[in-house]
């Protein structure tokens, strides 16, 4: 009788430990999820709602107004939030073709890794963290269910791996900018009175390397690099 009571007490203690771990993981997931969502959907310069639909409509308005740079910028932002929308892809390709720019050819890895939006994949990764954490805590407490808990842990790590692949695929976008001026002269040094080494066309995508005193150091798709006035560019992922 005493052994049964002790066993029940011990089992109740195990349940409490797992419950505490589950609550802590849920609180952590909620906190990190809100931060991830806020960082992905940072507020834009326009006083409109920052959503794929709003950015898509804004891109259409700029395209009709004959401003391919602003149109491409908003299409790229809309595609970041909703990568599977065929209308965004079609309009982005049309504006880039009309501007005489080289068509983009994303890799197979990028296509697969960005099939869902970053907000959804952030929650997928947090769910994987929750599942993996609970399974690791519960394994020594319930030796009879170690196999099931190991499978659950592997599933959790797989979900976290999916989010990691998405982060790797999106990393270049965090440093991407679009030329929004009719042309952007690229200089060797960040000074306005120097002759440009080459000129970037409007709506071209570049990689931002550094910033200094009103200039941005960029690397073009052709491999050339130099300094451009920051007023001629706009980041695809806007700063807060």
GISUL-V827071 format. One record per backbone hydrogen bond with DSSP energy under -1.0 kcal/mol. CO is the residue of the C=O (numbers start at 0). NH is the residue of the N-H. Records with the same first field share a line. If there is no record, write none. Layout:
# GISUL-V827071
CO->NH + NH
This chain:
# GISUL-V827071
0->4
1->5
2->6
3->7
4->8
5->9
6->10
7->11
8->12
9->13
10->14
11->15
12->16
13->17
14->18
15->19
16->20
17->21
18->22
19->23
20->24
21->25
22->26
23->27
24->28
25->29
26->30
27->31
28->32
29->33
30->34
31->35
32->36
33->37
34->38
35->39
36->40
48->50
50->54
51->55
52->56
53->57
54->58
55->59
56->60
57->61
58->62
59->63
60->64
61->66
62->65
66->70
67->71
68->72
69->73
70->74
71->75
72->76
73->77
74->78
75->79
76->80
77->81
81->84
84->88
85->89
86->90
87->91
88->92
89->93
90->94
91->95
92->96
93->97
94->98
95->100
96->99
106->110
107->111
108->112
109->113
111->114
116->120
117->121
118->122
119->123
120->124
121->125
122->126
123->127
124->128
125->129
126->130
127->131
128->132
129->133
130->134
131->135
132->136
133->137
134->138
137->141
141->144
142->145
144->148
145->149
146->150
147->151
148->152
149->153
150->154
151->155
152->156
153->157
154->158
155->159
156->160
157->161
158->162
159->163
160->164
161->165
162->166
163->167
164->168
165->169
166->170
169->173
171->174
172->175
174->207
175->235
176->205
177->233
178->202
183->199
185->196 + 197
186->226
188->190
197->185
199->183
200->203
203->178
205->176
206->218
209->216
211->214
213->229
214->211
215->227
216->208 + 209
217->225
218->206
219->222
223->219
225->217
226->186
227->215
228->231
229->232
231->179 + 180
233->177
